[in-house]
Amino acid sequence: MKRPILAGLAAVFVSFASANGLSEQAAERQALSERRTLYEGDGGANCEYFLQDILPWARRSGDWIDAQGKAFGDKAFAEASSGPGVVAFELTRLVRGWQESRAHRGQIFIRTVAGSGYAMFHSREVSNVADRPLLALEFADGHKDLLSPSADTHTECSTYKSSGHASVLLASDKNNLLLQFELPHSDLGRTLKQARLVLVSAGTRGAPVRVGVFQTAVPDFLPSGVAMKGLAADFSLDEGLSRHPDVMFASGFDDEKAWLSHWARGANGEMGVVQADEARHFQPLRGGALRINLRKGSNMGADLRVNLVDHGGEPDELFMRYYLRLANDWHPDVDGGKFPGMAGTYGRAGWGGRKSDGSNGWSARGAFLRAFPADHPMAGLTQLATYAYHMDMPSINGEQWMWSGALLRRNRWYCIEQQVQLNRPDRADGRMRAWVDGRLVLDKQGVRFRGVGTLHIETAWLNVFHGGSAVSPHDQHLYVDNVVLARRYIGPSGPARSGTIPIGAAP
């Protein structure tokens, strides 16, 4: 499954019921925030994103802060006219700001402030070392540092691809330059005397331009805050939740034999209840959990369904919540795939290339994306989305709606919740929402799932599938527990009782 260009921010969340609460949440957010580095590879900075599909620009072609601290302001830290030879910018004030904030990484944004032509500069990829960008630092104690950028690129709106490997950087009314420098820790405490950015011209095109240096406004992740509580908040690890009047279905996996009687089983995959799995760093919520393996050479991990007609009838709105833990061998490095969600396929359409037309079926499963490359800032995390079949889908295959803030690490329990609200048959008023650990990560409105009143929410679909068509390249496991279906928002479970492993704990 490819990564579409869809809006999305990114965050890793700590569960509402985590033992240390907000302090642990803040630590995890800080660790993720430090990953916001300029990336030159596929999925790096482009016209729409600082990191493609993860951190979108507020404005097309990039965001900046001026020398007065104003977003998108006009006061540059330094300016220079394009022309042949070396162009130097006095940036002492900017670098001192990095020192004061104890920032070990500085990110520079260069844009044209006058003129309609193109200024071209050699990038760090140019073969001649003397032509590469340089940040020259001189300190009051006589110490000097000559820093090469750790990354540089320019935004190019004619393509979604990153220009990070180009040998020439372009500045124009359509292109902005981005440069990133890593400051040695020892330089943060020194008194800075002077900082100069030196660029070597690679020529000009069209009318002369004047360029200014600003600070890159790196997009942030979702704001922190308290997780949204739901009906499960008063039930410790869901104990007794099944008796709540708004709950239509609830299933744990403590009984190695009885659990399967709660589900309709489709295609066979490799799964079973476990209470221990030390080799894969498993820790239970309580008792057992369903372990699912995307076996090497296979697509299918799990195909279990709850038929809503057997639980009070097929509704037009439903909340589905489950807990998910990715094992330490989880690494979908060949392709993405499908995760649990809801559907009304009725055996006719809404999956497997059977396009929805409003009368034949629909689906809204979860999805996981292909693993990030090893050099990507988000390497080691798994990005989630919705994989939807709906009336307005652009092709025969499902459309992906990225979950803003769903980057999951291994060996940690997450509370995953999805809501489908079907549209009225003659209106585009359907809605799809998703939460991770009680924080909203998707709110897709105006969806047309159906065009007839005979389509409803037929099933809750516990589906784990690799691909597309590509098979899993190796065994990779995950765990599912505490599946709940309800008429209203469920939310994370209440805190664990004393002596129970807290949700969100990791070895």
Buried (B, 14 or more C-beta within 10 A) or exposed (E): BEBBBBEBBBBBBBBBBBBEBBEBBEEBBEEBEEBBBBBBBBBBBBBBBBBBBBBBBEEEBBBBBBBEEEEEEEEBBBBBEBEEEEBEBBBBEBBEBBBEEEEBBBBBBBBBBEBEBBBBBBBBBBEEEEBBBBBBBBBEEEBEBEBEBBBBBBBBEEEBBBBBEBBBBBBBBBBBBBBBBBBEEEBBEBEBBBBBBBBBBBEBEEEEBBBBBBBBBBBEBBEEEEBBBBBBBEBBBBEEBBEBEBBBBBBBBBEEEEBBEBBEEBEEBBBEBBBEBEEBBBBBBBEBBBBBBBBEEBBBBBBBBBEBEEBEEBBBBBBBBBBBBBBBBBBBEBBBBBBBBBBBBBEEBBBEEBBBBBBBBBBBBBBBBBBBEEEBBBEEBBBBBBBBBBBEBEEEBBBBBBBBBBBBBBBBBBBBBBBBBBBEBEEEEBBBBBBBBBBBBBEBEEBBBBBEEEBBBBBBBBBBBBBBEBBBBEBBBBBBBBBBBBBBBBBBBBBBEEEBBBBBBEE
